[in-house]
Amino acid sequence: MIAGLFARPVVTASSSATDLFGGDTLLPLLVLALGGALVVGNVLALARPPAQQRKGQLSRPPVGRSVVMMIVGLVAALWAIATLTS
């Protein structure tokens, strides 16, 4: 009888992917943010190079590398959007 007065309820924790912050959409949202940042950052770097060139810096960003990074970012963003909408 005395043991029943001091008994505490047992609390169990559930650990599934939907209980986490962001749930099942966390990875596609992060890929969307990264892909969008790659596209926007490289477009802005090509459109507006730095006004003053510092020692050891290029006057303009490399166009080939910037275009490749824009394509990679665009593919990642499109994949994320397709994943989120399906």
VEXFI-591491 format. One line per 10 residues: number of its first residue (from 1); their letters; for each residue x, y, z of N, C-alpha, C. Coordinates in steps of 0.05 Angstrom, whole numbers, plus 5000, padded with zeros to 4 digits. Layout:
<logus>
NUM = a = X Y Z X Y Z X Y Z ~ ...
</logus>
This chain:
<logus>
1 = miaglfarpv = 5016 4976 5000 5000 5000 5000 5017 5025 5000 ~ 5038 5026 5017 5055 5049 5018 5071 5052 4992 ~ 5079 5031 4980 5094 5032 4955 5077 5045 4933 ~ 5051 5040 4933 5033 5052 4913 5030 5082 4916 ~ 5035 5093 4939 5033 5121 4943 5056 5136 4931 ~ 5079 5124 4930 5103 5137 4920 5111 5129 4892 ~ 5095 5113 4879 5101 5103 4852 5098 5126 4832 ~ 5116 5127 4813 5116 5148 4792 5107 5136 4766 ~ 5094 5150 4749 5086 5139 4723 5111 5137 4705 ~ 5111 5117 4689 5133 5112 4670 5127 5128 4645
11 = vtasssatdl = 5147 5143 4637 5145 5160 4613 5164 5148 4592 ~ 5154 5142 4569 5171 5131 4548 5173 5152 4525 ~ 5195 5152 4512 5200 5171 4490 5197 5157 4464 ~ 5185 5170 4445 5183 5159 4418 5205 5171 4401 ~ 5218 5155 4385 5239 5166 4368 5234 5157 4339 ~ 5219 5173 4324 5215 5168 4296 5224 5193 4281 ~ 5227 5190 4255 5237 5212 4238 5217 5235 4238 ~ 5191 5230 4241 5172 5252 4240 5171 5268 4266 ~ 5183 5258 4287 5183 5273 4312 5206 5293 4314 ~ 5226 5290 4296 5248 5308 4297 5241 5335 4286
21 = fggdtllpll = 5258 5355 4292 5253 5382 4282 5254 5381 4251 ~ 5233 5390 4239 5232 5389 4210 5220 5364 4198 ~ 5221 5343 4213 5209 5317 4204 5222 5307 4179 ~ 5205 5296 4161 5215 5284 4137 5224 5305 4116 ~ 5217 5330 4120 5224 5350 4100 5249 5366 4107 ~ 5263 5358 4128 5287 5374 4137 5309 5373 4116 ~ 5316 5350 4106 5338 5347 4086 5331 5362 4060 ~ 5307 5358 4048 5301 5373 4024 5301 5403 4029 ~ 5292 5412 4052 5292 5441 4057 5321 5452 4059 ~ 5339 5437 4071 5367 5445 4073 5380 5445 4045
31 = vlalggalvv = 5374 5425 4029 5385 5424 4001 5374 5447 3985 ~ 5348 5454 3989 5337 5477 3974 5351 5502 3982 ~ 5356 5506 4008 5370 5530 4017 5398 5532 4006 ~ 5412 5509 4007 5440 5509 3997 5441 5513 3967 ~ 5423 5500 3952 5422 5504 3923 5415 5532 3915 ~ 5395 5544 3929 5388 5571 3923 5410 5591 3930 ~ 5425 5586 3951 5447 5603 3958 5470 5601 3938 ~ 5474 5577 3927 5495 5574 3906 5487 5590 3881 ~ 5462 5588 3873 5454 5602 3849 5455 5632 3853 ~ 5443 5642 3874 5442 5671 3879 5470 5683 3884
41 = gnvlalarpp = 5486 5669 3899 5513 5679 3905 5530 5681 3880 ~ 5529 5661 3863 5546 5662 3839 5535 5681 3818 ~ 5509 5684 3816 5498 5705 3798 5506 5733 3807 ~ 5504 5738 3833 5512 5764 3843 5543 5769 3840 ~ 5558 5748 3843 5587 5751 3840 5594 5758 3811 ~ 5580 5746 3792 5585 5753 3764 5574 5780 3756 ~ 5551 5787 3768 5538 5812 3760 5552 5836 3773 ~ 5561 5834 3798 5574 5856 3812 5600 5848 3824 ~ 5621 5848 3809 5647 5841 3821 5655 5863 3841 ~ 5675 5857 3858 5683 5877 3878 5693 5903 3865
51 = aqqrkgqlsr = 5686 5925 3878 5694 5951 3867 5724 5956 3869 ~ 5736 5948 3891 5764 5951 3895 5777 5923 3896 ~ 5798 5920 3881 5812 5895 3881 5833 5895 3904 ~ 5832 5875 3920 5852 5872 3941 5876 5856 3931 ~ 5898 5858 3946 5922 5845 3938 5917 5814 3939 ~ 5924 5801 3918 5921 5772 3916 5894 5763 3907 ~ 5875 5781 3902 5848 5773 3892 5846 5777 3862 ~ 5828 5762 3850 5823 5766 3822 5805 5790 3818 ~ 5807 5803 3795 5790 5826 3789 5761 5818 3784 ~ 5758 5794 3771 5731 5783 3766 5731 5754 3774
61 = ppvgrsvvmm = 5708 5744 3782 5707 5716 3789 5710 5698 3764 ~ 5720 5674 3767 5723 5656 3744 5695 5649 3733 ~ 5690 5655 3708 5664 5651 3696 5657 5621 3694 ~ 5676 5605 3686 5670 5576 3683 5663 5563 3709 ~ 5678 5569 3730 5672 5557 3756 5645 5568 3767 ~ 5640 5593 3762 5615 5605 3772 5591 5592 3758 ~ 5593 5587 3732 5571 5575 3717 5567 5546 3726 ~ 5588 5532 3731 5586 5504 3740 5572 5504 3768 ~ 5580 5522 3785 5568 5522 3812 5539 5531 3811 ~ 5532 5549 3792 5504 5556 3788 5487 5532 3779
71 = ivglvaalwa = 5498 5516 3761 5484 5493 3751 5480 5472 3773 ~ 5501 5468 3789 5499 5449 3812 5478 5459 3831 ~ 5478 5485 3838 5458 5496 3856 5430 5494 3845 ~ 5427 5498 3819 5401 5497 3806 5390 5468 3806 ~ 5407 5449 3801 5399 5420 3801 5391 5413 3830 ~ 5406 5421 3850 5400 5415 3878 5373 5428 3886 ~ 5369 5453 3878 5344 5466 3885 5320 5453 3871 ~ 5323 5446 3846 5301 5433 3831 5295 5405 3843 ~ 5316 5390 3851 5312 5364 3864 5296 5368 3890 ~ 5304 5388 3905 5290 5393 3931 5261 5401 3927
81 = iatlts = 5256 5418 3907 5228 5426 3902 5212 5402 3893 ~ 5223 5385 3875 5209 5361 3866 5203 5342 3890 ~ 5222 5340 3908 5218 5322 3931 5197 5333 3949 ~ 5197 5359 3954 5177 5371 3972 5149 5371 3961 ~ 5146 5372 3934 5120 5373 3922 5108 5346 3916 ~ 5125 5325 3918 5114 5298 3911 5105 5284 3936
</logus>
